[in-house]
Amino acid sequence: MSIYVQNLIIWAWLSWITVAQQLAERWEKVLLIEQRNHIGWNCYDYYDENGILVHKYWPHIFHTDFDDIREYVNRFTSFTNYQHTVLWCLDNHLVPIPFNLDSLYWVFPQEYAKHLENVLLQYFEYNSKVTIWQLREKAKAENNEDLQFISDYIFEKVFKNYTMKQRWISAEEINPNVMNRVPILISRDNRYFPKNKYQWMPVGWYTKMFENMLDNPNIKVLLNTKYDDIKDNIEYEKLYYTWSIDDFFDYKFWRLEYRKTLYKLEEFDMQSYQKNTVINYPNDFEYTRITEYKKFYPMSPTYNVEKTVICKEIPWKWDIDAYPIEDEKNIELLNKYQSITPDNVIFLWRLGNYKYFDMDKAIKNVLDWVNNQ
Ligand code: UDP
């Protein structure tokens, strides 16, 4: 015997929790099925036995320019004023990234740094941001040796090896939008997301925020339940599917390509493991970056305990995961799958859209979609 549900949502990731929240608010009934033993999918976090807030899978930092998204999320959590910074490890020096005018002084002798700063300011306005591609083009067009030098330096030391290590594709071949996420800043702003209006970490934790979003009698959540195990016994008006679109269709046209990362948590008996929340390693080691979780919450009462937890990000292999390879060949394949998608099956988020989204865009994607229904 099969049961009937109005809206069946597979997996409790941020996008689908937002869908559930929005539909329930419109008096629709929602059944959300989650194969893990917790909600939040890879954004799940918890306090460990030392009172340190750990993101179980990988670090999540919220940043956005959208006032409506800030307002929406603010209904379910309040925010700390966390400003994210990243240091980049270059031959044992730690340098601010995105590369900015300050970074010059951390890398080069002071006088030479001053000279390069003047060169950059000759071609770009103070406080502007420039993609590595714009910098390279400018250097080529102007035929200025110093501009060429700094452009080559940043490309070689910051982007080239990191991109190959992280995505297994050369910096020249990858979709330029990927590297454009980390521009060069013609300013002294050392924050990783300097141009975003809002950046924060939730007061409490993400999981608490998700619980608040799901707190509606129209929503039922079933944990520890695999879709495959119940799909023959359940009928739905609409299905919201989290996993990849090619998987849903049993790869009938072929596989879309993704890049997978391993996230390795390690605990240490020390108050502090590293100098900053995140340190990037473009050129050495197998990992691309290390995050020390407690540094997201420097005001936490447990900040000074002699324990800390870090997360190492180790690029792994081709597999379904958060990093779609958005090149022409894959987009063509995506279009084929989209053309055969029934009206009552909805794919959202990275795997459904085959697009790399930040958290705010994931929510925006859902709110826009719900508002267009
Ligand atoms: N990137 C880089 N060196 C860095 C940081 C980033 O080359 O130190 C490039 C790389 O291509 C990466 C992209 O910028 O895939 C986006 O970086 P971001 O920090 O946004 O990575 P994500 O959070 O998407 O893993």
Boltz pocket constraint, residues with backbone or C-beta under 6 A from the ligand:
constraints:
  - pocket:
      binder: B
      contacts: [[A, 88], [A, 97], [A, 158], [A, 159], [A, 160], [A, 162], [A, 163], [A, 166], [A, 167], [A, 178], [A, 179], [A, 180], [A, 181], [A, 182], [A, 280], [A, 282]]
      max_distance: 6.0
